[in-house]
């Protein structure tokens, strides 16, 4: 054996985060794939993903998957994906590792993430994929409504994720006028927060409420504010409305049998969908103006 011969019994591969783009693939223009590898080099990992499709790719950046704060702690791409979605508000292609961001910008966010620094953006924007039982509930309810049904009950277990599933249903069916009522005003913030987190940023919808529980909450419009904002817009620019009100508030309105002159706009409108969260009956509409409203009750 030659004295210059060197034998390498293994190749040391450090856990890596990487990002690449696919120029020429039009549906991913402006998007960046962000992945992780700990058993292969970055090049081998990307080629493994794309070689069968014959797609050309360009590496945007690669770096060690370790926090740069002296802790010596490692992480995977999942932590960084969450940071991009929840902290930075970057749109994600559902169920994939593709993000609507340039390679350079994603690297800048990565450097902040590694140093455990804030993304300097408070608005949360997240994509989602429904769990099997949630998707089944949405599919069954949608089919029922499309076949002429008018009232449907979700008797779901705790932590089923009724709010997210309900939002998915209304988006899937293309509803633009939705009314949500609840017997628990304390959950108003949860409905508003999930609206902005999951659907408000990517659908032509506004969250509208006159309830005291959401007064002055960021991102929530009163009915008057919504009307003024939509009035000067062309038809194709007008956003739909997800309205929220408590059962107590509706019962107190003279237009729903109460004593106070309020919420007339709710009685005047014909909503596409009424969602009743928790116990209670589906609320009737103005008797002079029968509605074909669809009702979803959740307990």
Secondary structure in CASP SS format (residue, H / E / C, confidence):
PFRMAT SS
TARGET T0000
AUTHOR 0000-0000-0000
METHOD secondary structure of the structure
MODEL  1
X C 1.00
X C 1.00
X C 1.00
X C 1.00
X C 1.00
X C 1.00
X C 1.00
X C 1.00
X C 1.00
X C 1.00
X C 1.00
X C 1.00
X C 1.00
X C 1.00
X C 1.00
X E 1.00
X E 1.00
X E 1.00
X E 1.00
X E 1.00
X E 1.00
X C 1.00
X C 1.00
X C 1.00
X C 1.00
X H 1.00
X H 1.00
X H 1.00
X C 1.00
X C 1.00
X C 1.00
X E 1.00
X E 1.00
X E 1.00
X E 1.00
X E 1.00
X E 1.00
X C 1.00
X C 1.00
X C 1.00
X C 1.00
X H 1.00
X H 1.00
X H 1.00
X H 1.00
X H 1.00
X H 1.00
X H 1.00
X H 1.00
X H 1.00
X C 1.00
X C 1.00
X C 1.00
X C 1.00
X C 1.00
X C 1.00
X C 1.00
X E 1.00
X E 1.00
X E 1.00
X E 1.00
X E 1.00
X E 1.00
X E 1.00
X C 1.00
X E 1.00
X C 1.00
X C 1.00
X C 1.00
X C 1.00
X C 1.00
X C 1.00
X C 1.00
X E 1.00
X C 1.00
X C 1.00
X H 1.00
X H 1.00
X H 1.00
X H 1.00
X H 1.00
X H 1.00
X H 1.00
X H 1.00
X H 1.00
X H 1.00
X H 1.00
X C 1.00
X C 1.00
X C 1.00
X C 1.00
X E 1.00
X C 1.00
X C 1.00
X C 1.00
X C 1.00
X C 1.00
X E 1.00
X E 1.00
X C 1.00
X C 1.00
X C 1.00
X H 1.00
X H 1.00
X H 1.00
X H 1.00
X H 1.00
X H 1.00
X H 1.00
X H 1.00
X H 1.00
X H 1.00
X H 1.00
X H 1.00
X C 1.00
X C 1.00
X C 1.00
X C 1.00
X C 1.00
X C 1.00
X C 1.00
X C 1.00
X C 1.00
X C 1.00
X C 1.00
X C 1.00
X C 1.00
X C 1.00
X C 1.00
X C 1.00
X C 1.00
X H 1.00
X H 1.00
X H 1.00
X H 1.00
X H 1.00
X H 1.00
X H 1.00
X H 1.00
X H 1.00
X H 1.00
X H 1.00
X H 1.00
X H 1.00
X H 1.00
X H 1.00
X C 1.00
X C 1.00
X C 1.00
X C 1.00
X E 1.00
X E 1.00
X E 1.00
X E 1.00
X C 1.00
X C 1.00
X C 1.00
X C 1.00
X C 1.00
X C 1.00
X C 1.00
X H 1.00
X H 1.00
X H 1.00
X H 1.00
X H 1.00
X H 1.00
X H 1.00
X H 1.00
X H 1.00
X H 1.00
X H 1.00
X C 1.00
X C 1.00
X C 1.00
X C 1.00
X E 1.00
X E 1.00
X E 1.00
X E 1.00
X E 1.00
X E 1.00
X C 1.00
X C 1.00
X H 1.00
X H 1.00
X H 1.00
X H 1.00
X H 1.00
X H 1.00
X H 1.00
X H 1.00
X H 1.00
X H 1.00
X H 1.00
X H 1.00
X H 1.00
X H 1.00
X H 1.00
X C 1.00
X C 1.00
X C 1.00
X C 1.00
X C 1.00
X E 1.00
X E 1.00
X E 1.00
X E 1.00
X E 1.00
X C 1.00
X C 1.00
X H 1.00
X H 1.00
X H 1.00
X C 1.00
X C 1.00
X C 1.00
X C 1.00
X C 1.00
X E 1.00
X E 1.00
X C 1.00
X H 1.00
X H 1.00
X H 1.00
X H 1.00
X H 1.00
X H 1.00
X H 1.00
X H 1.00
X H 1.00
X C 1.00
X C 1.00
X C 1.00
X C 1.00
X C 1.00
X C 1.00
X C 1.00
X C 1.00
X E 1.00
X E 1.00
X E 1.00
X E 1.00
X E 1.00
X E 1.00
X E 1.00
X H 1.00
X H 1.00
X H 1.00
X H 1.00
X H 1.00
X H 1.00
X E 1.00
X H 1.00
X H 1.00
X H 1.00
X C 1.00
X C 1.00
X C 1.00
X E 1.00
X C 1.00
X C 1.00
X C 1.00
X H 1.00
X H 1.00
X H 1.00
X H 1.00
X H 1.00
X C 1.00
X C 1.00
X C 1.00
X C 1.00
X E 1.00
X E 1.00
X E 1.00
X E 1.00
X E 1.00
X C 1.00
X C 1.00
X C 1.00
X C 1.00
X C 1.00
X C 1.00
X C 1.00
X C 1.00
X C 1.00
X C 1.00
X C 1.00
X C 1.00
X C 1.00
X C 1.00
X C 1.00
X C 1.00
X E 1.00
X E 1.00
X E 1.00
X E 1.00
X E 1.00
X C 1.00
END
